[in-house]
């Protein structure tokens, strides 16, 4: 692409302002002075700071020429982790209405959980350090939070979607079916804290390795590499639990959850189930699939209280939350 072709916005403007001088000024702004394509030569790196040609990638650093390296590095560093998150002073962490979950208010708001293994990331997520008044005596102490990405976690997507209750609270015992590599399991482990426990069942040995590695540094996670269709294989590892969370994406998902709940979920306990419509029936409309699954759950003594789709974060997914084997009210 020639310099003239792109110089409409940067180089062109500079050129129009005064011939010889315009070349230099246009280059500085991100226009292409020498036809090197996209923000050529040195203009690229300086232009990156200003917003780069075409406005794309301004914040992230220069898109073109040599500037990619220099502009990119500088832009990233100054932005404080690209969201104002790393600058401790700028970020305020507030408790969410769900116990054990927090909101970090900075340049962008983010859902966060208190990191139970400070200094460690599980899947490359951002960490935020905040100074809080020390519990004992004077001064402050550092507390670390982990950003919870709703695009990688159904529970985070449900929380941001406005679910009334997730029932996963500090001190709870949670049976997590479909633990995968432990992305969401690690955040659930943060929420339940040292007094709670997460029993994560995963069938695949390949991702199960990541789950086991994550559990090495988190004492409240018990990884179980077994098929959730056969709960008797791991019954000796589990006590009765308060909550069952399921993200197994199988056609017989309702049956899998029901058989696990009958063994391990206490009466009056709660369930959170993520349903992927295409995994159950790819020919029917998602709404019909969700309704059918809810009916199956009702037949198994589950009492669904709410259902919501995970729309901006996942396509054709819904989360159903409710109670299991509600004790019958005694008549007076």
C-alpha positions in Angstrom: 0.0 0.0 0.0 1.5 3.4 -0.9 1.9 6.2 1.6 -0.6 8.3 -0.3 -3.3 5.6 0.0 -3.3 5.7 3.7 -2.2 9.2 4.4 -5.8 10.5 4.3 -5.9 11.1 8.0 -2.4 11.6 9.3 0.1 12.3 6.5 -2.6 13.9 4.3 -3.4 16.4 7.0 0.2 17.2 7.7 0.9 17.5 4.0 -1.9 19.9 3.4 -0.6 22.2 6.1 2.6 23.1 4.5 4.6 21.1 2.1 8.0 20.3 3.4 7.2 20.8 7.0 4.0 18.7 6.6 6.0 15.6 5.8 7.7 15.7 9.1 4.6 16.6 11.1 2.5 14.0 9.3 5.0 11.3 10.1 5.0 12.2 13.8 1.3 11.9 14.0 1.1 8.5 12.5 0.7 9.3 8.8 2.8 7.4 6.3 5.5 9.8 5.1 7.5 7.4 3.0 4.9 4.9 1.7 6.0 2.2 4.2 2.4 1.1 4.6 0.7 1.4 7.9 2.1 4.3 10.0 5.5 3.9 8.5 8.9 4.4 10.0 9.4 6.3 13.2 6.0 7.9 13.0 4.5 4.5 13.9 6.0 4.4 17.3 5.2 8.0 18.2 1.8 7.8 16.6 1.0 4.7 18.7 1.0 6.9 21.7 -1.5 9.3 20.2 -3.9 6.8 18.9 -2.1 5.3 15.8 -3.5 5.7 12.2 -7.1 4.6 12.0 -7.6 4.7 15.7 -7.1 1.0 16.0 -4.8 -0.2 18.7 -4.0 3.3 19.9 -3.8 2.3 23.6 -2.1 -1.0 22.9 0.9 0.6 21.2 1.8 1.3 17.6 0.5 -1.1 15.0 3.1 -0.4 12.3 6.7 -0.1 11.4 9.4 -0.2 14.0 7.2 1.4 16.5 5.4 -1.8 17.3 8.1 -2.8 19.7 8.8 0.5 21.3 5.4 2.1 21.4 3.8 -1.1 22.4 6.1 -1.7 25.4 5.7 1.8 26.6 2.0 2.0 26.2 1.5 -1.2 28.1 3.7 -0.2 31.0 2.1 3.2 31.5 -1.4 1.9 31.3 -0.9 -0.1 34.5 -1.8 -3.6 33.3 -3.9 -2.1 30.5 -6.9 -1.5 32.8 -5.6 0.7 35.5 -5.7 -2.5 37.6 -2.1 -2.7 38.6 -2.0 0.8 40.2 -3.0 -0.1 43.7 -3.9 3.5 44.7 -6.3 3.9 41.8 -8.3 0.7 42.4 -11.0 0.4 45.0 -12.2 -3.1 45.9 -15.8 -3.3 47.2 -17.7 -6.4 48.4 -20.3 -7.8 46.0 -23.7 -8.7 47.3 -22.7 -12.3 47.0 -20.5 -13.1 50.0 -16.9 -13.9 49.1 -17.0 -12.0 45.8 -15.7 -8.5 45.2 -15.8 -5.8 42.6 -12.6 -3.9 41.7 -13.5 -0.4 40.6 -10.7 1.1 38.5 -10.4 2.3 34.9 -12.8 -0.7 34.2 -14.9 -2.5 36.8 -14.0 -6.2 37.2 -15.3 -9.1 39.2 -12.6 -10.4 41.6 -12.0 -13.0 44.3 -9.6 -12.9 47.2 -6.5 -14.8 46.1 -5.9 -17.7 48.6 -2.4 -18.2 47.1 -1.0 -14.7 46.9 1.6 -14.2 44.1 0.2 -17.1 42.0 -2.0 -16.9 38.9 -3.8 -20.1 37.9 -4.5 -19.4 34.2 -2.7 -16.2 33.5 -5.4 -13.9 35.0 -4.6 -10.4 36.2 -3.9 -9.9 39.9 -4.6 -6.7 41.9 -2.9 -5.8 45.1 -4.6 -3.4 47.5 -3.5 -1.9 50.8 -5.9 -2.3 53.6 -5.5 -1.3 57.3 -3.7 -4.0 59.2 -5.8 -6.2 61.4 -3.4 -5.9 64.3 -1.9 -2.6 65.2 -0.9 0.2 62.9 0.0 0.5 59.3 -1.4 -1.3 56.2 -1.1 -4.8 54.7 -1.3 -5.9 51.1 -4.2 -8.1 50.0 -4.3 -9.7 46.6 -7.3 -10.3 44.4 -7.7 -12.3 41.2 -9.7 -11.0 38.3 -12.6 -13.4 37.3 -13.2 -13.4 33.6 -16.9 -14.1 32.7 -16.0 -15.3 29.3 -14.1 -18.2 30.8 -16.4 -19.0 33.7 -20.1 -19.8 33.7 -20.5 -18.8 37.4 -18.9 -15.4 36.8 -21.2 -14.9 33.7 -24.2 -15.8 35.8 -23.2 -13.3 38.6 -22.7 -10.5 36.1 -26.0 -11.5 34.5 -27.7 -10.7 37.8 -28.4 -14.2 39.3 -30.2 -13.9 42.7 -28.2 -16.5 44.5 -25.3 -18.8 43.7 -25.3 -20.4 47.2 -21.5 -20.8 47.0 -20.5 -18.9 50.1 -17.5 -18.8 52.5 -17.4 -22.1 54.4 -19.6 -24.0 52.0 -18.8 -27.5 50.8 -19.2 -27.7 47.0 -19.3 -30.7 44.6 -18.2 -29.4 41.3 -19.0 -31.7 38.3 -17.0 -30.9 35.2 -13.9 -29.3 36.9 -11.9 -29.2 33.6 -8.5 -27.5 34.1 -9.6 -25.7 37.3 -10.2 -22.2 36.0 -13.5 -21.7 37.8 -12.7 -24.2 40.5 -9.8 -21.9 41.6 -12.2 -19.0 42.0 -14.8 -21.2 43.9 -11.9 -22.2 46.1 -11.2 -18.5 46.8 -14.8 -17.9 47.7 -15.3 -20.9 50.1 -12.0 -20.1 51.8 -10.1 -22.3 54.2 -13.2 -23.4 56.1 -14.9 -24.6 52.9 -14.0 -27.3 50.4 -14.4 -27.9 46.6 -14.6 -31.5 45.4 -13.9 -31.2 41.6 -14.8 -34.2 39.5 -13.3 -34.3 36.0 -13.3 -37.3 33.6 -10.5 -36.2 31.1 -7.0 -37.2 32.3 -5.5 -34.5 30.0 -7.2 -31.5 31.6 -7.3 -33.4 34.9 -3.5 -32.9 35.1 -3.9 -29.1 35.2 -6.6 -29.5 37.9 -4.3 -31.6 40.1 -1.5 -29.1 39.7 -3.8 -26.3 40.7 -4.9 -28.3 43.7 -1.4 -28.8 44.9 -1.2 -25.2 46.2 -4.9 -25.0 47.3 -5.6 -27.2 50.2 -9.4 -26.8 50.0 -9.6 -28.4 46.5 -10.0 -32.1 46.2 -9.4 -33.2 42.5 -11.3 -36.4 41.5 -10.4 -37.8 38.1 -13.5 -40.0 37.6 -16.6 -40.3 35.5 -19.4 -38.3 37.1 -21.8 -40.9 35.8 -20.5 -43.3 38.5 -20.5 -41.5 41.8 -20.0 -44.7 43.7 -16.4 -44.8 42.5 -15.6 -41.7 44.5 -18.1 -41.9 47.4 -15.3 -42.6 49.9 -13.8 -39.2 49.2 -16.9 -37.0 49.7 -18.9 -35.9 52.7 -22.4 -34.5 52.3 -22.2 -31.2 50.5 -24.1 -27.9 50.6 -24.1 -27.1 46.8 -23.7 -29.1 43.6 -22.4 -27.1 40.6 -22.5 -28.9 37.2 -21.0 -27.9 33.9 -20.7 -31.3 32.2 -22.2 -30.5 28.7 -23.6 -34.1 28.2 -27.0 -35.1 26.8 -27.8 -37.0 30.0 -26.7 -34.1 32.2 -29.9 -34.0 34.3 -29.4 -37.7 35.2 -25.8 -37.2 36.1 -26.6 -34.3 38.4 -29.5 -36.3 39.9 -27.5 -39.4 40.7 -24.7 -37.3 42.3 -27.2 -35.2 44.3 -28.9 -38.4 45.6 -25.6 -39.5 47.1 -24.0 -36.3 48.3 -26.3 -33.3 48.4 -28.0 -32.7 51.7 -31.7 -32.2 51.9 -32.5 -28.6 51.5 -29.1 -28.1 49.7 -28.8 -26.1 46.5 -27.8 -26.8 42.9 -26.4 -24.6 40.1 -26.5 -26.2 36.7 -25.1 -24.8 33.4 -27.0 -26.1 30.4 -25.5 -25.9 26.9 -28.4 -26.3 24.5 -26.4 -27.6 21.5 -24.9 -30.4 23.6 -28.3 -31.8 24.5 -30.2 -31.3 21.3 -28.7 -29.2 18.5 -31.9 -29.4 16.3 -34.4 -27.8 18.8 -34.4 -24.1 19.7 -32.4 -23.4 22.9 -35.5 -22.2 24.9 -37.3 -25.6 24.3 -34.1 -27.5 25.4 -33.9 -25.4 28.6 -37.6 -26.0 29.4 -37.2 -29.8 28.8 -34.1 -30.0 31.1 -35.9 -28.0 33.9 -38.8 -30.5 33.6 -36.4 -33.4 34.0 -34.9 -31.8 37.1 -38.3 -31.3 38.6 -39.0 -35.0 38.3 -35.8 -35.7 40.2 -36.8 -33.7 43.3 -35.0 -30.6 42.3 -37.0 -27.3 42.7 -35.7 -24.7 40.2 -36.0 -21.2 41.6 -34.5 -19.2 38.7 -33.1 -19.6 35.3 -31.1 -17.1 33.2 -29.3 -17.1 29.9 -25.6 -16.2 29.8 -26.1 -14.1 26.7 -23.3 -11.6 26.3 -20.7 -14.1 27.5 -21.9 -17.5 26.1 -24.2 -18.4 23.3 -27.2 -20.7 23.9 -26.3 -21.4 27.5 -28.5 -21.1 30.6 -27.9 -21.4 34.3 -30.6 -23.0 36.5 -30.4 -22.5 40.2 -32.6 -24.0 42.9 -33.1 -26.2 45.9 -33.0 -30.0 46.4 -35.5 -32.1 48.4 -37.0 -29.2 50.2 -38.2 -30.4 53.7 -42.0 -30.4 53.8 -43.5 -27.7 56.0 -45.2 -29.2 59.0 -48.8 -28.3 59.4 -49.6 -26.6 62.7 
